[in-house]
């Protein structure tokens, strides 16, 4: 059986994409990410860019979502992303993941909006959902879709980017 498959946009209602026009971030944001990354023992030299978002859903966009400029340390189909919660005059990294898009959902866990991340190519797509634990975001469920797996897509029509 042969089907015609096309990849629908993964960026339907995203709040952040590594491919959008982003701005340099504050020194407080840079410091938070460099401290977070220094735990790996690797020297971090990428230039960081991002945008303000509202993790709590209260209308105050003081939190940040950040990636690297010029595809520094990117995977083939996605880039490193850090979600930073504003804590007065400093930031805490509450999520670090390699992805393309971040969508802030209306539902909340422990006071912060749940997150949906997605990445993929013409042949596959991954979608992850995250809930806030009170300290960090933790993955609650993830889905892998392949362009030749009609069953998985039909089971999750609301998030599968492939149309059969």
Secondary structure as UniProt FT lines:
FT   STRAND          6..7
FT   STRAND          16..17
FT   TURN            18..19
FT   STRAND          23..24
FT   HELIX           27..38
FT   TURN            39..41
FT   STRAND          48..53
FT   STRAND          63..68
FT   HELIX           69..71
FT   TURN            72..73
FT   STRAND          79..87
FT   TURN            88..89
FT   STRAND          90..99
FT   STRAND          101..109
FT   TURN            110..111
FT   STRAND          112..120
FT   STRAND          124..132
FT   STRAND          137..146
FT   TURN            147..148
FT   HELIX           150..155
FT   TURN            156..159
FT   STRAND          162..163
//
